[in-house]
């Protein structure tokens, strides 16, 4: 194959659109150039207060890139990927060129099938523990994309993480500009982006172990407390350069799709990463030399609804 074509571009972009992004801003663009599919950060959709440095956007575009890779592999023409290929174009995150044709692997088939089913589940999970074999799969998924996933074990580790996460959440709740920006992306029932009320969590309660975004003031149904001992994972990378953050996004999406394929549910906790002091505290608590990039809450959840996505035409450059 000499190069990808318009149908490949639409297929890759349609899959990329399903990736997660902070507040569901969908901050990416896709274009076809000289037979290559390029994935770009859309500067007009970066959160100016919450993501002034672009970390969250790079994670999101990295996740979209991973979905695009799966879509192309599924057709039998996997991509050779170069990240941050042009220093003169900082918004260009990835260039995908056709590799040797081959059938998709079983893993690629399974993860590709999970793209449409994956969504963030912010509701309480069931108390059933995540089995050891599923935990191993998640750790291996992160490692396959040059990242690491630490699963917290025991109430001491969970309580320590809870204190760090709540402390960071309080810092962000006191920031009026931060809260105003989040409100513009909240309760967006008729919009193709943002977080509608049905996809948000119920109002927080004092006994909650982990913080929740205030995307809605909808009260929590009676008897629907959050699980007392959730499985929390910290996804991180050795470095914290722009490249590391894009790789973290690809690893994040591989882990999330593995979660979905295993019949599990997941929500993301970014507050401890957004507040520098909390992130440093989390890093020291893990005893890692690397950098935490996102936290995950994983378990068995009740079926939920996906947040909306824009038409593919809107993300084609």
C-alpha positions in Angstrom: 0.0 0.0 0.0 1.4 3.4 -1.0 -0.5 5.5 1.4 -3.7 5.8 3.4 -6.8 7.4 1.7 -9.8 9.3 2.7 -11.7 6.3 3.9 -8.8 5.3 6.1 -8.8 8.9 7.5 -12.5 8.8 8.4 -12.1 5.3 10.0 -9.2 6.5 12.1 -10.9 9.7 13.1 -14.1 8.0 14.0 -12.2 5.7 16.3 -10.1 8.5 17.7 -13.2 10.5 18.5 -14.2 7.9 21.1 -11.1 8.5 23.3 -11.5 10.3 26.7 -10.6 13.9 27.3 -10.8 16.2 30.3 -14.4 17.5 30.6 -15.0 15.7 27.2 -13.5 18.7 25.3 -12.4 16.4 22.4 -9.3 18.5 21.7 -8.0 16.8 18.5 -8.0 17.0 14.7 -7.1 14.5 12.0 -5.8 15.1 8.5 -4.5 13.3 5.5 -1.1 14.5 4.2 1.0 12.7 1.6 -0.6 9.4 2.3 -0.1 9.7 6.1 -2.8 10.2 8.7 -1.8 13.0 11.2 -3.3 13.5 14.6 -3.1 17.1 15.9 -4.0 18.9 19.1 -6.7 21.5 18.5 -5.5 24.6 20.4 -9.0 26.1 20.4 -10.2 23.2 22.6 -7.5 23.2 25.2 -8.7 24.2 28.7 -6.9 27.4 29.4 -7.3 27.3 33.2 -7.2 23.6 34.0 -4.7 22.7 31.4 -2.5 25.7 30.8 0.6 23.6 30.1 -1.2 21.2 27.7 -0.7 18.0 29.8 -4.3 16.9 29.7 -4.6 17.6 26.0 -1.5 15.6 25.2 -3.0 12.6 27.1 -6.2 13.0 25.2 -4.6 13.2 21.8 -2.3 10.2 22.7 -5.4 8.2 23.6 -7.1 9.2 20.3 -3.9 8.2 18.5 -4.1 4.7 20.0 -7.7 4.3 18.9 -6.7 5.4 15.4 -3.9 2.8 15.4 -6.4 0.1 16.3 -8.8 1.1 13.6 -6.1 0.9 11.0 -4.7 -2.4 12.3 -8.2 -3.8 12.2 -8.4 -3.2 8.4 -5.1 -5.1 7.9 -2.8 -2.1 7.4 -1.3 -1.3 10.7 0.4 2.1 11.1 4.0 2.9 11.7 3.8 5.7 14.3 6.1 8.7 14.8 5.3 10.9 17.8 6.0 14.6 17.7 7.4 14.3 14.2 8.0 18.0 13.4 9.4 20.5 16.0 8.3 23.3 13.8 4.7 22.2 14.2 4.1 21.6 18.0 0.4 20.8 17.6 1.3 17.8 15.4 1.2 14.9 17.8 1.5 11.8 15.7 2.1 10.8 12.1 0.7 7.4 11.0 2.1 5.8 7.8 1.1 2.4 6.4 3.2 -0.5 7.6 3.3 -4.0 6.2 -0.1 -5.5 5.6 -1.1 -8.3 8.0 -4.2 -9.6 9.7 -5.0 -8.0 13.1 -3.9 -9.8 16.2 -6.5 -11.3 18.6 -5.6 -8.5 21.0 -6.1 -5.8 18.4 -9.5 -7.3 17.5 -10.6 -7.4 21.1 -9.5 -3.9 21.9 -11.0 -2.5 18.7 -14.3 -4.1 19.6 -14.1 -2.4 23.0 -13.8 1.2 21.5 -17.5 1.7 21.1 -18.4 0.2 24.5 -15.8 2.1 26.6 -17.0 5.0 28.7 -16.2 6.6 32.0 -18.4 5.2 34.8 -18.6 7.7 37.6 -21.3 5.9 39.6 -20.7 3.6 42.6 -19.2 0.2 41.7 -20.2 -3.2 43.1 -18.1 -4.5 46.0 -16.8 -7.5 44.0 -13.0 -7.5 43.9 -11.1 -7.3 40.6 -9.5 -10.7 40.0 -5.8 -11.2 39.9 -5.7 -12.2 36.2 -7.5 -9.0 35.2 -5.1 -6.9 37.3 -2.1 -8.5 35.6 -3.7 -7.7 32.2 -4.0 -4.1 33.1 -0.4 -3.8 34.3 0.8 -5.5 31.1 -1.3 -3.2 28.9 0.4 -0.1 30.4 3.8 -1.7 30.0 3.1 -2.4 26.3 2.9 1.4 25.7 6.0 2.4 27.6 4.2 3.3 30.9 3.7 1.7 34.3 0.5 1.1 36.3 0.7 0.7 40.1 -2.3 -0.8 41.7 -2.7 0.3 45.3 -3.0 -2.6 47.7 -4.4 -2.3 51.3 -6.3 0.5 53.1 -3.1 2.2 54.2 -2.2 2.9 50.6 -5.8 3.8 49.7 -6.2 6.1 52.6 -2.9 7.9 51.8 -4.1 8.4 48.2 -7.5 9.6 49.4 -5.9 12.3 51.5 -3.8 13.5 48.6 -6.7 13.4 46.1 -9.1 15.3 48.5 -6.5 17.9 49.3 -5.9 18.5 45.6 -9.7 18.6 45.0 -10.1 21.3 47.7 -7.4 23.4 46.1 -9.3 23.2 42.7 -12.7 23.9 44.3 -11.4 27.1 45.8 -10.2 28.3 42.4 -13.1 30.4 41.0 -11.6 30.6 37.4 -11.1 26.8 37.4 -14.7 26.2 38.6 -16.1 28.7 36.1 -14.3 26.9 33.2 -15.6 23.5 34.4 -19.2 24.8 34.6 -19.1 25.7 30.9 -18.4 22.1 30.1 -21.0 20.7 32.6 -24.7 19.7 32.3 -24.4 19.9 28.5 -27.5 17.9 27.6 -27.9 19.1 24.1 -24.3 19.6 23.1 -22.0 17.1 21.3 -19.3 17.6 23.8 -18.9 18.3 27.6 -20.3 16.2 30.4 -24.1 15.9 30.5 -25.8 15.3 33.9 -26.5 11.7 33.1 -22.7 11.0 32.7 -21.7 12.8 35.9 -21.6 11.5 39.4 -24.2 12.2 42.1 -23.5 14.9 44.6 -20.5 14.2 46.8 -20.9 13.1 50.4 -18.6 13.4 53.4 -18.0 9.7 53.7 -16.7 9.3 50.1 -13.2 7.9 50.0 -12.4 9.5 46.6 -13.3 13.0 45.3 -15.8 13.5 42.4 -16.1 16.3 39.9 -19.2 18.5 40.5 -20.5 18.1 37.0 -24.1 18.0 38.4 -25.8 18.8 41.6 -28.2 15.9 41.1 -28.6 14.1 44.5 -27.3 10.6 44.9 -30.0 7.9 45.1 -30.5 6.5 48.6 -28.4 3.5 49.4 -25.9 4.2 46.5 -22.7 4.9 48.5 -19.4 4.4 46.8 -17.4 1.2 47.4 -15.3 1.4 50.6 -12.3 -0.3 49.1 -12.0 0.6 45.4 -9.2 -0.6 43.2 -7.1 2.5 42.4 -4.4 2.4 39.8 -1.8 5.1 39.2 -0.6 5.3 35.5 2.8 6.9 35.1 5.9 7.3 32.9 9.6 7.4 33.4 9.8 11.0 32.2 7.5 14.0 32.0 8.4 15.5 28.6 5.7 16.2 26.0 6.6 12.8 24.4 6.1 11.0 27.7 2.7 12.6 28.1 1.6 11.5 24.6 2.9 8.0 25.4 0.9 8.1 28.7 -2.2 8.9 26.7 -1.7 5.8 24.5 -1.1 3.7 27.5 -4.1 5.1 29.2 -6.4 4.2 26.3 -4.9 0.7 26.1 -5.6 0.2 29.8 -9.1 1.6 29.5 -10.0 -0.7 26.5 -8.5 -3.7 28.4 -10.7 -2.7 31.4 -13.7 -2.7 29.0 -12.7 -6.0 27.4 -12.4 -7.6 30.8 -16.0 -6.6 31.7 -14.9 -3.9 34.2 -15.7 -0.2 34.6 -13.5 2.7 35.2 -13.4 6.4 36.0 -10.4 8.8 36.0 -9.1 10.9 38.8 -6.9 13.8 37.7 -7.0 16.2 40.6 -3.8 14.9 42.2 -2.0 15.4 38.9 -3.3 18.9 38.3 -2.0 20.3 41.5 1.8 20.2 41.5 2.3 19.8 45.2 -0.2 16.9 45.3 1.5 15.3 42.3 4.9 15.4 44.0 3.4 14.0 47.2 1.8 11.2 45.2 5.1 10.5 43.5 6.9 10.2 46.8 4.2 8.0 48.3 4.5 5.6 45.4 8.3 5.4 45.9 8.7 5.9 42.1 11.4 7.7 40.2 8.8 8.3 37.4 5.9 10.7 37.1 2.2 9.9 37.8 0.1 11.0 34.8 -3.5 9.9 35.8 -5.2 7.9 38.5 -7.9 5.3 37.7 -10.7 3.8 39.8 -11.5 0.3 38.5 -14.2 -2.2 39.4 -17.5 -3.8 38.4 -20.1 -1.2 37.6 -23.8 -0.9 36.6 -24.3 -0.1 32.9 -24.2 3.6 32.2 -24.4 6.0 29.3 -21.6 7.4 27.2 -20.9 11.1 26.9 -21.7 12.5 23.5 -19.2 12.9 20.6 -19.0 15.4 17.8 -19.6 14.4 14.1 -16.5 13.1 12.5 -16.7 15.9 9.9 -15.9 18.4 12.7 -12.5 16.9 13.5 -11.2 16.4 9.9 -8.5 19.1 9.1 
